[in-house]
Amino acid sequence: MKHSVMDSSGFYDEICSVVDIKIIEQSQYIATFSIKEFYRPNGPNGTVVTSRGEAFKIGPDPGGFLYFTGRQEDVCPYFIVKTGALNNEQKYEYVILSQLFKTPVLVLARDPQRFALQYKNEVKNFFKQNDFAKSPWDNDNTATLSHFDHVNCVSSYDDF
């Protein structure tokens, strides 16, 4: 279970996004995943919207993933550009996904509160050092990345 904790302002308007990623099929060099995302486009009390996407891992490289949100307005694949620290279960605390031109950006985290306390500044520094806050389509390069406060959000998709 992952929570969307940061994204490109203006590209996604929802908050409280919860993403469930499950392995469908796996072999040595290929894996297929199903993605189910629940979010509320009009705030924490808005109507729940569901999207279904998919992801593919190709080759032995751990970063060889293509992530498709399943949203009609967002057909391009995302790539993993950075992973966070491994937790006690050997799972990443967060993952940064982006498209080809460093925009839009999604950050998914296992625990939104832990992300805010331990990893938010690390991610913001990574964005700044690698020019992720700038959009190639903005003449004045003022595109920003938003961080969400999940205090009013559900903790899992079962709560929707």
C-alpha positions in Angstrom: 0.0 0.0 0.0 1.4 3.4 -1.0 0.2 6.9 -0.5 0.7 9.7 -3.0 2.6 12.2 -0.8 4.0 14.6 -3.5 3.2 15.5 -7.1 3.4 18.1 -9.7 1.2 21.1 -8.8 -1.6 21.6 -11.4 -1.2 18.3 -13.1 -3.1 16.3 -10.4 -5.9 18.0 -8.5 -6.7 15.2 -6.1 -5.6 14.6 -2.6 -5.6 11.6 -0.3 -4.5 9.1 -3.0 -4.0 5.5 -2.0 -2.3 3.1 -4.4 -2.4 -0.7 -4.2 0.2 -2.5 -6.3 0.1 -6.3 -6.7 2.3 -8.7 -8.6 0.3 -10.6 -11.2 3.1 -12.6 -12.8 6.8 -12.8 -12.2 9.8 -14.5 -13.8 13.5 -13.9 -13.7 13.5 -10.9 -16.1 9.8 -9.9 -16.5 7.1 -9.0 -14.0 3.6 -7.7 -14.4 1.7 -5.7 -11.8 -1.8 -4.4 -11.3 -2.3 -0.9 -9.9 -5.5 0.2 -8.3 -5.7 3.8 -7.1 -8.4 5.5 -5.0 -8.5 9.2 -4.6 -10.8 12.1 -3.9 -10.6 14.9 -6.5 -12.5 17.4 -4.3 -10.7 17.1 -0.9 -10.9 14.6 1.9 -14.7 14.5 1.8 -15.1 14.3 -2.0 -16.5 11.5 -4.0 -14.1 8.5 -4.4 -12.7 7.9 -7.8 -10.9 4.7 -8.8 -8.4 4.2 -11.6 -6.8 0.9 -12.7 -3.4 0.8 -14.2 -0.5 -1.6 -14.7 3.2 -1.7 -14.4 5.9 -3.9 -16.1 9.4 -4.8 -15.1 11.7 -5.7 -17.9 15.2 -6.9 -17.5 17.5 -7.5 -14.5 17.9 -3.8 -13.6 15.9 -3.0 -10.5 14.9 0.3 -12.1 13.5 -1.2 -15.3 9.9 -0.4 -14.5 7.2 1.2 -16.6 4.3 2.5 -14.5 0.9 3.4 -16.2 -1.6 5.1 -14.0 -4.6 3.9 -16.1 -6.0 7.4 -16.3 -7.4 8.6 -19.6 -5.6 12.0 -19.2 -2.3 10.4 -18.3 -1.3 7.8 -20.9 2.5 8.2 -20.8 4.5 5.8 -18.7 6.3 6.8 -15.5 9.8 5.6 -14.7 11.4 5.1 -11.3 14.0 7.8 -10.8 14.8 7.3 -7.1 13.9 4.9 -4.3 14.1 5.6 -0.6 15.7 3.6 2.1 14.8 -0.1 2.7 12.7 -0.8 5.8 12.9 -3.8 8.1 10.9 -5.8 5.6 13.3 -4.9 2.8 10.7 -2.7 1.1 11.4 0.8 -0.1 10.0 3.6 2.1 9.2 5.7 -0.9 9.6 5.8 -4.7 9.8 8.8 -7.0 8.2 8.3 -10.4 8.4 10.7 -13.3 7.9 10.9 -17.1 10.5 11.5 -19.7 10.9 15.3 -19.3 10.9 15.3 -15.4 7.3 16.3 -15.3 4.8 15.3 -14.0 6.3 13.7 -10.9 4.7 11.4 -8.4 6.1 10.4 -5.0 4.6 7.3 -3.4 5.3 6.5 0.3 4.4 3.6 2.5 3.7 5.8 5.5 2.8 9.5 4.9 3.7 10.6 8.4 7.1 8.9 8.4 7.7 10.3 5.0 7.0 13.9 6.2 9.2 13.5 9.2 12.1 11.5 7.8 12.3 11.8 4.0 10.5 14.9 2.8 13.6 17.1 2.9 15.7 14.4 1.2 13.2 14.2 -1.7 13.0 18.0 -1.9 16.8 18.3 -2.1 16.9 15.6 -4.8 14.3 17.5 -6.8 16.2 20.8 -6.5 19.6 19.2 -7.3 18.2 17.5 -10.4 15.9 20.4 -11.6 12.7 18.4 -11.1 10.8 21.5 -9.9 11.3 23.1 -13.3 9.0 22.2 -16.2 10.4 22.4 -19.7 7.0 23.8 -20.8 7.0 26.7 -18.4 8.8 29.7 -19.8 9.5 31.1 -16.4 10.3 27.7 -14.8 8.0 28.3 -11.8 6.4 24.9 -11.7 6.4 23.6 -8.2 5.9 20.3 -6.4 3.3 19.9 -3.7 3.5 18.0 -0.5 0.2 16.6 1.0 -0.7 16.6 4.7 -2.4 13.2 5.1 -3.9 13.9 8.6 -7.4 14.1 7.2 -6.9 11.2 4.8 -7.8 7.5 5.1 -5.0 5.1 6.0 -5.8 2.4 3.4 -8.1 1.8 0.5 -10.3 -0.4 2.7 -11.4 2.8 4.4 -12.9 4.2 1.2 
